Amino acid sequence: MALGHPLELRERIVRAHVELKMAPQEIAELFGVGRSSVRRYLAKHAAGESLTPGVPTGAPTKLGDKELGWLRKQLMTDPYLTSYELSARYNKRFRSNQVHRSTILRAIAGLGFTHKKRPR
């Protein structure tokens, strides 16, 4: 899921409506955001609510710094490991934190590697 718009942008959107009397559609075009977002920020402002972005939804990552360090070391040692081999090694090494191959693939991409290739 994408991160929300920064607080500064949200405040500029509200100021454009309040001070410049711009319509939501004009504001959306000017700032390059969706009309629904503009309407939502204006409604929050009118209700006296904070414009601060909320906490992103979703589960926390299953791989911490220790696991990512181990994964990076494995990839640096043998950059031609397949994702299947790597996930099997990971699950053997970290028995209390078993993960699916797709989790390993996302972690590999997050570390700047592509599977079965050297780092970018």
Secondary structure, 3 states (H helix, E strand, C coil): CCCCCCHHHHHHHHHHHHHHCCCHHHHHHHHCCCHHHHHHHHHHHHCCCCCCCCCCCCCCCCCCHHHHHHHHHHHHHCCCCCHHHHHHHHHHHCCCCCCCHHHHHHHHHHCCCCCCCCCC
